[in-house]
């Protein structure tokens, strides 16, 4: 699924870096189209949600867990997750899909992650 627009109540979930420098990939798209804030690496930003995927797998896993908790606390929103960490960060779905195990019904994961969960 390629995400190019959002319906009301939808949030674009993307991979960021610790500096929140949204210069490329899905982060750039989130900045240009969905309100991602330059300098903010994690959390809700406009109609997007950032997860730091560039500071190692442990940080990525912790932030993915915080994202899932946030999504669970916001059932009124629908979160469209990109292949977080599988672009510029260089991870494979097999390495990171498990971070999203147990995602609620309001979290839409990419097919590559769903196939592994």
Residue, then its C-alpha position, 0 to 999 in steps of 0.5 A: x500500500x502506497x500512502x499518498x493522502x489521508x482521510x479524516x482521522x488517519x495518521x501517517x506513521x514514518x521512520x525518523x532519526x534522533x535529530x528529527x531531520x526529515x530530509x529523505x524518504x517517508x520522513x521527508x514526505x511526512x514533513x512535506x505533506x502531513x505536518x511532521x515537525x523539523x527537529x521532532x523525532x518521535x510522536x504525533x506531529x500534525x497528521x503524522x507520527x515519527x519513530x526513530x529508526x536510526x538510533x539502533x534496534x533497541x531505541x526503535x523497539x522502545x519507540x515502536x512500543x510507545x507508538x502502539x501504546x499511543x495508538x491504543x489510547x487513541x482508538x478514534x484515529x487510524x494509523x497507517x504504518x509505512x515499512x518503518x525502518x526498511x528504507x534509509x535505516x536499512x533494516x529488513x521486515x524480518x528484523x522489525x515487524x515483530x516490534x508491531x506484534x499485538x497492534x490494535x485494529x486501528x493500526x494498519x501495517x504494511x503487507x510485508x509486516x503482516x505476512x511475518x506476524 
